[in-house]
Amino acid sequence: MYFTDRTDAGRRLAARLGHLAAPDVTVLGLPRGGVPVAAEVADALGAPLDLCVVRKLGLPHRPEVAMGALGEGGVRVLNDQVLRDARVGPSDLAVVEERERAELERRARRYRGGHRPVPLDGRTVLVVDDGLATGATALAACRVVRARGAARIVFAVPVAPRGWTTRLGGEADETVCVHTPDGFTAVGQFYEDFSPTSDEEVVARLARNRAVHGPVVQESDVRIPLPEGGGTLAGRLAVPEDARGIVVFAHGSGSGRHSSRNRAVAGALNRAGLGTLLFDLLTEEEAADRRLVFDTPMLAGRLSRATEWLAAEPAALGLPLGWFGASTGAAAALWAAAEPGVGAGARPVAIVSRGGRPDLAHERLARVDVPTLLVVGGRDTLVLDLNRTVRTMLRCENRLEVVPGATHLFEEPGALEEVAELATSWFTGHFGRRTGPSVSTGR
């Protein structure tokens, strides 16, 4: 015996996969036996865990021979050569496909409990099973994962026969196996305990990983049109399942939707069940003009326009919206919040300013009626003084939070994480209720 059980196999397989630890890696287990193995790998890599639910399409009169496979999301992979050789017509194929599609969907519903599949577009996907024998399921899984948009596929198993990689037909970009013994007859012979994995264990393993990594987040690149043929603004929209609201980011001067600091905060909000829209306040042509990054009224208009666009998107319908402004982006958010005549769909219910320059919206501050959190680094003395002054001018609910030891960019260990925690608490506390003008609070 090589492995005590699937948990032991997963831990030993994970020891071979440390080089894959990266933010863009997703681990998929083949249900049911592959899921306990994959769960150990996902835990070791700090990666999200999901399923690769695959159903083989067997020939009508020889079901052991695969003529294709089905995957979630309507993915279908066919072996045209097998179809031609077996003379399988469209009607015969449709009968098999209907039966297997129903079973696939039943299993996916049972295991996921209504949660969405983890998106695979552009990601490195590590497909894991408890072993490989014929390779038919593994081959189908790799093809389905590729069809779902994976950029790179790694197929990994604890045990397989010698020469096993040829059975994948080059569908995987990398293969990893702990043991390739002689005398291989079945996967189970290399496990002391190879008892069947229950549906309940599959569900529990997924739930445990989901509790660590948060909800599944659907991400997409978007283009926000400007009025009167003014071009478009590039953005990235991320919406978790069952989102409680969406936060629109207004970046500071010299930054954009790719800002590492804003992306870090956005990731924390996503894990807390909040959607995010990171977008460029300037078009590609405008970005070269440094004067525009300090044009607060213009940037405020762009923020309002992006929010109006978002409010009409299906993913945002009915959800409360918030604004997160950094540096000069905070001034744009406060200016826009006080803009007369702004439509209800473009109004946020809460604002967070990170290292903001709200003084640049000086003339509008008294008219802001949106609850505002000001977060400033303790060592960012100039901006801290400006924010203390601004608080005396705000008539809305507001609070000033100082992150001890942090400078303007919050680059110190733990500083940005504290910003994310404060922002998450502020947004979740205000989403679901709308507030009008009130006295200032906090320290």
N, C-alpha and C positions, 0 to 999 in steps of 0.2 A: 504494500500500500504506500502511496505517496502522500495522500492527504487524509486528515482526520475526518473532515466534512467540508461543506462548501465555504463556510466562514474561514477555515484554515487555508483553503485553496485561494480564496480571494485575497487574504493577507500576503500570501507568498507571491501571488501574481502582482500585487501592488508594489512589491519590492523591486520588480523589474520595470516599473512604469513611472518612476520618479521624474524622468526627463520630460514627461508630458504635463507636469504641473504648470498651468498657465490659465489666465482668466478666460480664454476663448475655448476651453475644453469642456465638452459634455460627455458624460458616460451613459451608455445605453445598455441595459441588460436584456437578454433574450428570455422571455418568460416561458416556463416559470423558474426552472433550475438555474438559469444564468443570473437571476436578479440578486440572490444573496452574495454571489461572487462579485457582481458589479457594485453592490452597495459597499463592500469593503474597499474596493478600488476607489470609488467616488469619495469615501471618507478620507482615504489616504491622500488623495490629490486635492481635496477641498473643492470638489467639482459638483455641479448639479447632476442628479440621477434621474433618468427616465427610462421608458421601455422602448424596445424596438419590436412592436407587435407585427409579426409577419405570418402570412398564411400561404403555404405552397399551393399552387394550382396544379393538381395532378391530372394526368390524362384520364379521360372518361372511363376507359376500360383497364387502365394500368395506373391507378392513383399514386403508386410509389414513384412513378417517373414524373419529374417536374417539367411542366411546359411553361411555367412562369411563376410569379409570386405577386401577392398584394401587400400593400402597406397602407398606413394611415394617410389621411389627407387625399384620398383618391389616387394614390400612386399605384401603377400597375407596370410590372416588368414582364415581358414575354420573351420566350426563346423561339424565335421564328423558325429555326432549323428543326426543332422538335415538332412544332406545329405542322410544318410542311411534311416531314417524314411520317407523322401519324395521321395526316390528312384530317386534322381537326378543323371543322368549319365554325363560322361565327356563332351559330345557334348553340352548338355543343359547348363552345368556350363560354358563352353567356350563362349557361346553366351552372357550370362549375364555379364561375366567378360569383354569381349571385349567392350561392351557398356559402362559399368561403368568405365573402365580404360580410355576410351576416354574422358569421362566427367571429371574425376579426373584430367587428364593432362591438359585439357582446363582450368579448374579453377586454377590450380597451376600456369600455364603460365600467366593467367590474373592477378592474385594477386601479383605474385613475379616479373613480368616484366623481366624475364630472369635471375634473381639472383638465386644462388644455395640455397638449403635448409641448414639450420644450422646443422652441424654434431651433433649427439646425443651420439656417442660412449663414454661409461664410465661416462656420465654426469647424474646429477639429473635433471629430466625433470618435470616441473610443467605444467600440462595440465589443461586449463581453458575454461569453457563454461559459458553462461549467465544463465544457470539453468539446472536441470536434471529432466526429466519426466519418460520415460520408462527405460532409461539407456542403450539402445541398441547402440547408437552412442558412448557414453562414454566408454562402454566395448570394442567396436571395436578400438577406439582411443588408449586405454591403450595397447591393444595387438599389434597394429601396432608400437607404440613407443618402446615397449619392443623388437620387432623384429628388430628395427633400432639400437639397441645396448644400450639403456638407462640402466644405472646401478640402478637407483632408480626412481620410478614414484610417483608423488603426483597429485591427481586429486582434483580440487577445483572449487566450484561453489557458487554463492551468495545464491541460494535457491534450495531446493529439498524436496521431501516428507519424512516423518519419515521412518526410516529403509532403506533409499536410498543406503547405502553402500553395502548392500547385493546384489544389482543389478549389482555391478561391479565384482562379483564373485572372489574377492580376487586378481584381476589383478593389483590394485594399492597398493603401499606400505604404503601410507598415504592418508587420505581423509580429506578435510576441507570444511565446509559449514557455512555460516553466519546464515541462518534461515532454520529451518525444521518445518514449520507450520502444524497444523491440517487443514483438509479441502482442501488439495491440489488437484487442478484439472488441472491446466496448469501453465507454467512458467510465462506467460504474466500477469496473474492476480495480481502478486506481484510487477509490475512496473507501475508507473504513465504514463511513455512514453515507449512503447515497439514497436515503429515503426521499420520497417525492416532496417537493416544495409545495406548500399549501397556498391557496389564493390569499388567505389571511396574512401569511408572511410577506407575500409580494406587496400587498396594500400597506402593511406596517412599515416595510423598508422604504417605500416611496414617501410615506408620510413623515418619517423621521428625517429624511434628507430634505424634504420640502420645508420643514420647520427651521432648518439651519439656513437654507439659501433663499427662503422667501417664495412668493408666488411666481408662477410662470409669467414672463414679461414678453409681450409682443412688440418688436421693434421694427421701425420702418424709416427709410429716408423720405423726406417730404420736401416739396417746393411750395412756398407761400407766395401767391401772386400779389404784386403791388398794384394799386389802382392806376388807371390811365396808361397802361403799357409801360409801367416803370420797372419792369423786370421781375425777378423772383428772389426770394430769400431762401437759402438752403437750411434745412433743419433735420433733426433726428427726434422722432416721436417714440416714446416707450410707454406702454400702458400695461400694467399687471392685470391679471384676471381679477375680477371683482374689485377694481380700483375704487378708492374712496374719494378721489379728486385728482386733478392734474395741475402741476406746477410749471409755469412758463419761466424760463431763465432769460434774464437780460444781462449780458456779459459786460465786463468793463473794457476800457480802452485797450486796444491792441490784442484783444482776445476774441474768441468765437465759440462755435458749437463744439470745437475739439478741445476746449480748455480742460486740462487734466483736473484742475480743482473743481470746476463745476460738474464735470463728469463723475468725480468721486462723490460729491454731495448728491447728485442725481441717482447714483447707484444705491445709496443708502435710502433715499426716498422710495425707490422702486421696491427694495426689500421690505419696506414698511407698508407696501400696498398702495403707494401713490404713483400716479403717472407723471411723466416729465416731457417737456418740449424744450430742447436746446436748439437755438437757431441763430443764424448770423443776422445782426441788426443792419448790416450793410450788404449791398450786392458786391459781386466780385470786382466790378469796375470801380465802385465807390471806395473799396477798402484801401486803395492806395492814397486816398486823400485824408491825411491825419487830422485835418480841421474838423471833419465830420464826426469823429469819435467824441468830440466835446459839444456837439450840437444837441443839447438836451431836448428841446422841443421836437426836433426831427426824430430822434431816437425814441422818444415817448410815443410818437405817432406810429412808428414801426412796431413797438410793443403792443399797442392797442390793435393794430391791424392783424398781427399774428394771433392775438387772442380771439378776435372776431372770427378769423379763419378756423381756429381750433374749435371754438364753440359750435360750429356748424358741422364738424366732422362726426361721423357715426360713433367713433370710439369715445367721444367726449360728451355726447348728448346726455343732459341731465346731471352731469357731474359738476361740483363746485370747482372753481379755478383759483389759483394763487400765483403770485409773482415772486421770484427770487432774483434780486438785483445785486450785482457785485460791482464795487467801485463806482464808476460813472453810470453803470447800469441801474444802480439803486436810485440815482437822481432821476433817470428816465422813468422808473416805476412810480415814484412819488409824483412826478409831474403829470404822468398819464392818469394816475388815480384822482387827481384834482381837475382833470380836463372837463369843462362843462359840455354837456350834451353827448357824452360817451354812452353808447348803447349798453343795455343791461348785459348782453352776451359778452361784452368785452371788459366787464368789471370784475376784478378779483374780490375774494372774500377775506384774503389775508396777504400780507407782504412781509418778506424777510430781506433785510439788507446785510450783506457780508462785506465788512471793510468798506462801507459805502461812503459816497460823497453826496449826502442828501442836501448839503448846503448849496449845491448847484441848482436845486429846485426851490431856492429860498423864497421866491415870490409866491409860490403855490402851496407851501407847507400848511398854512392855516386852514386850507380848504380840503385837505386830505381827510377822508372819513373811513378809511380802510385800516383795520387793526395792523399795526406795524411793529415788527421786532428788529431792533438794531443790534447787530453783532460786530464787535470790534476787538482787535487784539490789544492786550494790555500794554504791549510795548510799542504800539502804533500811536504814539502820543498825539501827533498832530490831528489825525483822523478821529481819535477818541475825544479830543476837545471839541472838534466840530460837531460830533454826534451828541455830545452833552448839551451843546448850545441848541441844536436842532430840536431836542426833546422839549425844550421850553416853548417851542413854536408850534408843535403838533397838538391838535385838539382831539385827535382820535385816540382810541385805546392804543397804548404803545409801551414798549419795555426796552431797556438797554441791557444787554448782556456782554460782559467783558471776559474774554478768554485769557486767563493769566499766562504771561510769558510769550504770547503770540505776537508776531509782527504783522505787517500789512498783508502778506500773502499766505499767512497761516501755514508756513512750511515746517514749523516745529513738530516733533513727534506728538501725535494725539490731538493737535490743534484742530485740524480739519475734521476729524471725527467728532469733536465736540460741537463744531459748527453744524454738522449734519444732524446730530442728536437734537440740538436746539431748534433747528429748522423743522425737523420731523414733528417734534412736540407742538410747535406753534401752528403748523398747517393742520395736523390731525385734530388739534383742539378747536380750530375755527371752521373747518370744513363741516358742512351740514347745518350751519347756522349763519345768518347774516347779521352783522352788527352795524349800528349807526354811530354817530358821533358820541364820544364819551370822554370822561376825564382820563388823563394819563395815569399809568400804574407802573409798578416795578421799581427797580432801584436806579 
